[in-house]
Amino acid sequence: MKAIGYVRVSTDKQADRGVSLEAQVEKIKAMAVVHYVELLDVIVDAGESAKDLDRPGMIRILELVGSRAVQMVIVAKLDRLTRSVRDLAILLERFDKRGVFLVSVAESLDTGSAAGRLVLNIMTAVSQWEREAIGERTRDAMRHKKSKLEYIGNAPYGFRLAADGKHVEPEPGEQAILERIQRLRKGGQSLRQIAQELNRNGILTRQGSPWRHEYVVRLLKVA
């Protein structure tokens, strides 16, 4: 049986967390020995995220699977392959159609068995749920902070960070510009006309650049 290895790191900093390219390669080589398979190569995706399958190394893996050149794909850890339940399902379906097994070292998973496929799907679903739950908690926390005029990062236009470093307070100069923009808009001027009016009067954005209609519309949405 012939196998191909796949490794991925998104940043150089990951070398300190045990998922460096070298560490992944060694784990894959060891697993190939355990399974008595011929490891043809280890394909590398360096500096690539797992947000989708559009990666040079992953494309090569799918080509090998599609041509039936390999019967097994080995990864050091499942999240090196993908972090998406949807993408995992796509990969498993393609692998299954070509009779290719997926083996993950860290999770001790082998899709050569029904039990292995079940555990793999459950683990990935739980991982997806955890990421979505974290996202929901983060959004809820940000909404709570916004309701109390607490902000993380830059204060929105028209406001500045207060002395306590947590709350924001109105910035008189920007508030006056916001009011002017609203008056011009209510007076029937277009977004481009408003930007041109501000530029003619020597008024600059917070970044010190000329006004554009895209910036005007963003401020009108939050005003």
C-alpha positions in Angstrom: 0.0 0.0 0.0 1.3 3.5 -0.9 0.8 6.5 1.3 1.3 10.2 1.1 1.9 12.6 4.0 0.5 16.1 4.4 1.8 18.8 6.7 0.8 22.4 7.2 1.7 25.4 9.3 0.1 28.8 9.0 2.9 30.8 10.8 6.5 30.3 11.8 5.4 30.8 15.5 3.7 27.4 15.5 7.1 25.8 15.7 7.0 26.4 19.4 3.7 24.6 19.9 4.7 21.1 18.6 3.2 21.5 15.1 6.4 22.6 13.2 6.9 21.1 9.8 9.7 19.0 11.1 7.7 17.6 14.0 4.8 16.7 11.8 7.0 15.0 9.2 8.6 12.8 11.9 5.2 11.7 13.2 4.0 10.9 9.7 7.1 8.8 9.0 6.6 6.8 12.2 3.0 6.2 11.4 3.8 4.9 8.0 6.1 2.4 9.6 3.4 1.3 12.0 1.0 0.7 9.1 3.6 -1.0 7.0 3.0 1.3 4.0 5.3 2.9 1.6 5.5 6.6 2.2 6.0 8.2 -1.2 6.4 11.7 -0.1 5.3 14.3 2.5 3.6 17.3 0.9 4.1 20.6 2.6 1.8 23.7 2.9 3.8 26.3 4.7 2.2 29.6 5.6 -1.2 28.4 4.6 -4.4 28.6 6.7 -7.1 25.9 6.9 -10.0 28.2 6.1 -10.5 26.3 2.8 -9.0 23.6 0.6 -7.5 26.1 -1.9 -3.9 25.4 -1.0 -1.1 24.2 -3.3 -0.2 21.2 -1.2 -3.9 20.2 -0.7 -4.5 20.5 -4.4 -1.6 18.1 -5.0 -3.0 15.7 -2.5 -6.4 15.6 -4.2 -4.7 15.1 -7.5 -2.9 12.0 -6.2 -6.1 10.7 -4.6 -8.1 11.3 -7.8 -5.5 9.4 -9.9 -5.5 6.5 -7.4 -1.7 6.9 -7.0 -2.0 6.5 -3.2 -4.2 4.5 -0.9 -3.6 6.4 2.3 -3.2 10.0 3.4 -1.4 10.5 6.7 -1.5 13.7 8.8 0.1 14.5 12.2 -3.1 16.1 13.5 -6.5 16.6 12.0 -6.6 20.3 12.2 -3.5 20.4 9.9 -5.8 19.0 7.2 -8.9 21.2 7.8 -10.8 23.0 10.5 -14.1 22.8 8.7 -16.8 20.1 9.0 -17.9 20.9 5.5 -14.4 20.6 4.0 -13.7 17.4 6.0 -16.9 15.9 4.6 -15.7 16.8 1.1 -12.3 15.2 1.6 -13.7 12.0 3.2 -16.2 11.6 0.3 -13.4 12.0 -2.3 -11.1 9.7 -0.4 -13.8 7.1 -0.1 -14.7 7.2 -3.8 -11.0 6.3 -4.5 -10.6 3.8 -1.7 -8.2 6.0 0.2 -7.9 5.9 4.0 -7.2 8.9 6.1 -5.0 8.4 9.2 -4.4 11.1 11.8 -1.5 10.5 14.3 -2.6 12.7 17.2 -6.1 11.5 17.3 -5.2 7.8 16.6 -7.8 7.8 13.8 -8.0 5.5 10.8 -11.0 5.8 8.4 -10.2 2.3 7.2 -12.8 1.2 9.8 -16.4 2.3 10.3 -15.6 3.1 14.0 -12.8 5.3 12.8 -15.0 7.3 10.5 -17.6 7.7 13.2 -15.2 9.0 15.7 -13.6 11.4 13.2 -17.0 12.9 12.3 -18.0 13.3 15.9 -14.7 15.0 16.9 -14.8 17.4 14.0 -18.4 18.3 14.7 -17.5 19.0 18.3 -14.6 21.1 17.3 -16.8 23.2 14.9 -19.3 23.6 17.7 -16.6 24.9 20.1 -15.4 27.5 17.5 -19.0 28.7 16.9 -19.7 28.9 20.6 -16.6 31.0 21.2 -17.7 33.3 18.4 -21.1 33.7 19.9 -19.7 34.5 23.3 -17.3 37.0 21.8 -20.1 38.8 19.9 -22.3 38.8 23.1 -19.4 40.3 25.1 -18.8 43.0 22.5 -22.5 43.9 22.4 -22.5 44.2 26.2 -19.5 46.4 26.2 -20.9 48.6 23.4 -24.2 49.1 25.4 -22.1 50.4 28.3 -19.9 52.5 26.0 -17.0 50.2 26.6 -14.8 49.5 23.6 -11.8 47.4 22.7 -9.6 48.9 20.1 -10.2 52.2 18.4 -13.1 54.4 19.5 -15.7 54.9 16.7 -15.8 58.1 14.8 -17.2 60.9 16.9 -15.9 59.5 20.1 -12.5 59.2 21.9 -11.2 56.9 24.7 -12.0 58.3 28.1 -9.4 58.7 30.8 -10.3 55.4 32.4 -9.1 53.6 29.3 -12.4 51.5 29.0 -15.2 53.9 28.2 -15.6 56.4 25.3 -16.8 59.9 25.4 -17.9 62.3 22.6 -15.2 64.1 20.6 -16.5 67.6 19.9 -14.7 68.1 16.6 -15.8 64.8 15.1 -19.3 65.2 16.5 -19.6 68.5 14.7 -18.5 66.8 11.4 -21.0 64.0 11.9 -23.8 66.6 12.4 -22.7 68.4 9.2 -22.7 65.2 7.2 -26.2 64.4 8.5 -27.5 67.9 7.6 -26.0 67.7 4.1 -27.6 64.3 3.6 -31.0 65.4 4.8 -30.6 68.4 2.4 -30.5 66.0 -0.5 -26.8 65.9 -1.3 -25.3 62.6 -2.6 -22.6 60.8 -0.8 -20.0 62.0 -3.3 -21.2 65.6 -3.0 -20.9 65.4 0.8 -17.3 64.1 0.5 -16.5 66.8 -2.0 -18.0 69.5 0.3 -15.9 68.3 3.2 -12.7 68.3 1.1 -13.4 71.8 -0.3 -13.5 73.1 3.3 -10.2 71.5 4.2 -11.7 68.9 6.5 -9.8 65.6 6.7 -10.7 62.2 8.0 -9.4 60.9 11.3 -6.5 59.3 9.3 -5.6 62.7 7.8 -6.8 61.7 4.3 -9.3 63.3 1.9 -12.9 62.1 2.3 -14.4 59.4 0.0 -18.1 58.6 -0.4 -17.4 55.1 1.0 -16.3 56.6 4.3 -19.3 58.9 4.4 -21.8 56.0 4.0 -20.1 54.1 6.8 -20.5 57.0 9.2 -24.1 57.5 8.2 -24.9 53.9 9.0 -23.5 54.1 12.5 -24.6 57.7 13.2 
